[in-house]
Amino acid sequence: MKLLRVGTAGAERPALLDAEGVLRDLSGVVPDIDGALLADDVALGRIRTAAEAGELPALDTDGLRVGPPVARIGKVVCIGLNYHDHARETGAEPPAEPVIFFKAADTVVGPHDTVLVPRGSVKTDWEVELAVVIGRTARYLASQEEALTHVAGYAVAHDVSEREFQIERGGTWDKGKNCETFNPLGPWLVTADEVPDPQALGLKLWVNGELRQDGSTGDQIFSVAEVVRYVSQFMTLYPGDVINTGTPAGVALGMAEPKPFLRAGDVVELEVEGLGRQRQVFAPA
């Protein structure tokens, strides 16, 4: 299933995109798409049954905002330097273990919402990523196979980053990762049954119409299954938590000088194969 949330920010309603591309209203079946729903097989079954029976009313998409596909996210766990080609372009050694950092849940916005360039920023950068959404509480998972059974689904994430704040201002990466609007998510949460191999997905990103990133999850240093298993050794993952699994090569940081960092007025478009497409206009904070 392709689940999404539509409407004004803070007042989104649950929806489903059916096989014919028609947007269907789920508000008569479930109250929202969140961790509680993703952990509830009975409620998910009600959605499937209603969709298959043709009982869901169509929504008018004209002017309808698409919000993040998951409400009330507990945490956004991020994996750094998780593509071989991205590590090479930044001159970093491939890590021996996954690099973990966090984004605050309030950085998450809709896939087409405006992204704000922070005040004083001169090195705002782009990163297309595959996001994993957790569907079952995960702690100390024993195997990669077990890890995948805890995944509810997948989405497109844009891990927007400010490189000066991240790298040059001391301390951890968090200062360059947690600026307002720095995690567009969606448009859809595609349930795991529709993504048979998360290591076979293409990722692309364009800036002002120019293709900048063109990679595959097959180039990941640590697979989706290994990332979920590994993270569960250090923290408990709850339904509705999100893991951003890293970005392929092609970011501004890895390019020759003068590096084409983002400015207000730039337009970024990105997609992950089978998971939909995002588009953001950047504006001053």
C-alpha positions as CSV (number, residue, x, y, z in Angstrom):
1,M,0.0,0.0,0.0
2,K,1.0,3.6,-0.5
3,L,-0.1,5.5,2.6
4,L,0.1,9.3,2.9
5,R,-1.3,12.2,4.9
6,V,-2.8,15.3,3.2
7,G,-4.0,18.7,4.3
8,T,-2.7,21.8,6.0
9,A,0.3,21.4,8.4
10,G,-0.9,20.0,11.7
11,A,-4.3,19.1,10.4
12,E,-3.5,16.3,7.9
13,R,-5.9,13.4,7.2
14,P,-4.8,9.8,6.4
15,A,-5.1,8.8,2.7
16,L,-4.2,6.0,0.3
17,L,-3.0,6.1,-3.2
18,D,-4.7,3.3,-5.1
19,A,-3.3,1.2,-7.9
20,E,-5.0,3.5,-10.5
21,G,-3.3,6.6,-9.0
22,V,-6.5,7.8,-7.3
23,L,-6.2,9.4,-3.9
24,R,-8.5,7.8,-1.4
25,D,-9.7,9.2,2.0
26,L,-8.9,6.9,5.0
27,S,-10.3,9.1,7.7
28,G,-13.4,6.9,8.0
29,V,-11.3,3.8,8.6
30,V,-8.3,5.0,10.7
31,P,-7.7,8.3,12.6
32,D,-4.1,8.8,11.3
33,I,-1.0,7.2,10.0
34,D,1.4,6.9,12.9
35,G,3.3,4.4,15.0
36,A,0.2,3.0,16.6
37,L,-1.4,2.2,13.2
38,L,1.8,0.7,11.8
39,A,2.0,-1.7,14.8
40,D,-1.7,-2.7,14.5
41,D,-2.1,-5.5,12.0
42,V,-5.9,-5.5,12.4
43,A,-6.1,-1.8,11.5
44,L,-3.9,-2.2,8.5
45,G,-6.1,-5.1,7.5
46,R,-9.1,-2.9,7.6
47,I,-7.4,-0.5,5.2
48,R,-6.6,-3.3,2.8
49,T,-10.1,-4.7,3.0
50,A,-11.7,-1.3,2.4
51,A,-9.4,-0.5,-0.5
52,E,-10.0,-3.9,-2.2
53,A,-13.8,-3.5,-1.7
54,G,-13.7,0.0,-3.4
55,E,-15.3,1.5,-0.3
56,L,-12.9,4.5,0.1
57,P,-14.1,7.9,-1.2
58,A,-11.9,9.7,-3.7
59,L,-10.3,13.0,-2.6
60,D,-10.0,16.1,-4.7
61,T,-6.3,16.7,-5.1
62,D,-6.5,20.2,-6.5
63,G,-4.4,22.4,-4.2
64,L,-4.2,19.7,-1.6
65,R,-0.9,19.7,0.4
66,V,0.9,16.4,1.0
67,G,2.3,16.2,4.5
68,P,4.8,13.8,6.0
69,P,3.5,10.3,5.6
70,V,4.0,9.5,9.3
71,A,2.6,11.5,12.3
72,R,4.1,11.8,15.7
73,I,7.6,10.4,14.8
74,G,9.5,9.6,17.9
75,K,13.0,9.9,16.5
76,V,14.9,10.2,13.2
77,V,18.0,8.1,13.3
78,C,20.5,8.9,10.5
79,I,23.4,6.8,9.0
80,G,26.4,8.8,7.8
81,L,28.8,7.8,5.1
82,N,26.8,4.7,4.1
83,Y,27.6,4.6,0.3
84,H,30.9,3.6,-1.1
85,D,30.8,6.3,-3.7
86,H,29.9,9.0,-1.2
87,A,32.7,8.1,1.1
88,R,35.1,8.3,-1.9
89,E,33.9,11.7,-3.0
90,T,34.3,13.2,0.4
91,G,37.8,11.6,0.9
92,A,36.6,9.6,3.9
93,E,37.5,6.0,4.7
94,P,34.5,3.6,4.6
95,P,33.5,3.2,8.3
96,A,34.0,-0.1,10.0
97,E,30.7,0.3,11.7
98,P,27.6,2.4,10.9
99,V,28.0,6.1,11.8
100,I,24.9,7.2,13.7
101,F,23.6,10.7,14.3
102,F,20.1,12.1,14.9
103,K,17.7,14.6,13.4
104,A,15.0,16.1,15.7
105,A,11.6,14.9,14.7
106,D,10.5,18.5,14.2
107,T,12.8,18.9,11.2
108,V,10.4,16.6,9.3
109,V,8.1,18.4,6.8
110,G,6.1,17.5,3.8
111,P,7.8,16.4,0.5
112,H,6.9,19.6,-1.3
113,D,7.1,22.1,1.6
114,T,9.4,25.1,1.4
115,V,12.9,24.4,2.9
116,L,14.5,27.3,4.7
117,V,18.2,28.2,4.2
118,P,19.5,29.0,7.7
119,R,20.5,32.6,8.5
120,G,24.2,33.0,7.9
121,S,24.4,29.8,5.8
122,V,26.7,29.6,2.8
123,K,27.0,25.8,2.6
124,T,23.5,24.3,2.6
125,D,23.7,20.9,0.8
126,W,21.3,18.2,-0.6
127,E,21.2,14.5,0.2
128,V,18.6,12.1,-1.3
129,E,18.0,9.1,1.0
130,L,16.0,6.0,1.5
131,A,14.0,6.2,4.8
132,V,13.0,3.1,6.7
133,V,9.9,3.4,8.9
134,I,9.8,1.0,11.9
135,G,6.6,-1.0,12.4
136,R,7.4,-3.2,15.5
137,T,9.4,-2.4,18.6
138,A,13.0,-3.4,18.0
139,R,15.6,-4.1,20.6
140,Y,18.7,-6.2,20.4
141,L,17.6,-7.9,17.1
142,A,19.6,-11.0,16.5
143,S,19.8,-11.1,12.7
144,Q,19.3,-9.2,9.6
145,E,16.4,-11.4,8.7
146,E,14.7,-10.5,12.0
147,A,15.4,-6.9,11.4
148,L,13.4,-6.7,8.2
149,T,10.4,-8.1,9.9
150,H,10.3,-5.0,12.0
151,V,10.1,-2.6,9.0
152,A,6.7,-1.2,8.3
153,G,7.7,0.4,5.0
154,Y,9.9,2.9,3.1
155,A,9.8,6.5,2.0
156,V,11.9,9.2,0.3
157,A,13.9,11.4,2.7
158,H,15.8,14.6,1.9
159,D,18.6,14.9,4.5
160,V,19.3,18.6,4.0
161,S,22.6,19.6,5.6
162,E,24.5,22.7,6.4
163,R,28.2,21.7,5.9
164,E,29.8,24.7,7.7
165,F,27.6,24.1,10.8
166,Q,28.2,20.4,10.5
167,I,32.0,20.2,10.0
168,E,33.6,23.6,10.7
169,R,31.8,24.8,13.9
170,G,33.1,22.2,16.3
171,G,31.4,19.3,18.2
172,T,29.1,16.8,16.6
173,W,27.3,16.9,13.2
174,D,24.0,17.9,14.8
175,K,24.3,21.6,14.3
176,G,24.4,21.1,10.5
177,K,21.6,18.6,10.5
178,N,18.8,20.0,12.7
179,C,17.9,23.3,11.1
180,E,14.2,24.0,10.6
181,T,12.6,22.1,7.7
182,F,15.8,20.0,7.1
183,N,14.0,16.6,6.6
184,P,11.3,16.6,3.9
185,L,9.7,13.1,4.0
186,G,7.4,11.3,1.6
187,P,5.2,11.6,-0.4
188,W,4.2,8.1,0.5
189,L,4.9,5.4,3.1
190,V,5.2,2.3,0.8
191,T,4.5,-0.8,2.9
192,A,7.4,-3.3,3.1
193,D,5.4,-5.9,1.1
194,E,5.7,-3.7,-2.0
195,V,9.5,-3.3,-1.7
196,P,10.8,-6.9,-2.0
197,D,14.5,-5.8,-2.2
198,P,15.4,-2.5,-0.5
199,Q,19.0,-3.0,-1.9
200,A,17.8,-2.6,-5.5
201,L,16.4,0.9,-5.5
202,G,17.6,3.8,-7.6
203,L,17.9,7.3,-6.1
204,K,18.1,10.5,-8.0
205,L,18.3,14.2,-7.2
206,W,18.2,17.3,-9.4
207,V,19.1,20.9,-8.6
208,N,17.4,23.5,-10.8
209,G,16.8,20.7,-13.4
210,E,20.4,19.4,-13.4
211,L,20.9,15.8,-12.3
212,R,23.3,15.8,-9.3
213,Q,22.8,12.4,-7.7
214,D,22.2,9.1,-9.5
215,G,22.8,6.1,-7.3
216,S,21.5,2.8,-6.0
217,T,20.9,1.4,-2.6
218,G,23.0,-1.6,-3.9
219,D,26.0,0.6,-3.2
220,Q,25.3,0.9,0.5
221,I,28.1,-0.1,2.8
222,F,25.7,-1.4,5.4
223,S,22.4,-2.8,4.1
224,V,19.0,-1.7,5.3
225,A,18.7,-5.0,7.3
226,E,22.1,-4.5,8.9
227,V,21.4,-0.9,9.7
228,V,18.1,-1.8,11.6
229,R,19.8,-4.7,13.4
230,Y,22.8,-2.6,14.3
231,V,20.9,0.4,15.6
232,S,18.7,-1.9,17.8
233,Q,21.8,-2.9,19.7
234,F,22.2,0.7,21.0
235,M,18.7,2.0,21.3
236,T,15.1,0.8,21.2
237,L,13.3,1.5,18.0
238,Y,9.6,2.1,18.3
239,P,6.8,2.0,15.7
240,G,6.8,5.2,13.7
241,D,10.5,5.8,14.2
242,V,12.4,6.7,11.0
243,I,15.9,5.7,9.9
244,N,17.6,7.7,7.1
245,T,20.0,5.2,5.5
246,G,22.6,7.5,3.9
247,T,23.1,9.2,0.6
248,P,25.0,8.3,-2.6
249,A,27.6,10.4,-4.3
250,G,26.9,13.8,-5.9
251,V,26.5,16.2,-3.0
252,A,27.9,19.7,-3.3
253,L,30.4,18.9,-0.5
254,G,32.1,16.4,-2.8
255,M,32.4,18.7,-5.8
256,A,35.3,20.8,-7.0
257,E,35.5,24.5,-6.0
258,P,33.5,26.6,-6.2
259,K,31.1,24.1,-4.7
260,P,27.5,24.8,-5.8
261,F,25.8,25.0,-2.4
262,L,22.1,25.8,-2.3
263,R,20.8,29.3,-2.1
264,A,17.3,30.8,-1.7
265,G,15.4,30.4,-4.9
266,D,16.9,27.0,-5.8
267,V,14.6,24.2,-6.7
268,V,15.5,20.6,-5.6
269,E,13.7,17.5,-6.9
270,L,14.4,14.0,-5.8
271,E,13.1,10.5,-6.0
272,V,13.6,6.9,-4.9
273,E,12.5,4.2,-7.3
274,G,8.9,3.2,-6.5
275,L,8.6,5.5,-3.5
276,G,7.5,8.8,-5.2
277,R,9.1,12.1,-5.8
278,Q,9.7,15.3,-3.9
279,R,10.1,19.0,-5.0
280,Q,11.2,21.8,-2.7
281,V,11.8,25.5,-3.3
282,F,14.4,26.9,-1.0
283,A,13.8,30.2,0.8
284,P,15.5,32.4,3.4
285,A,14.9,31.5,7.0
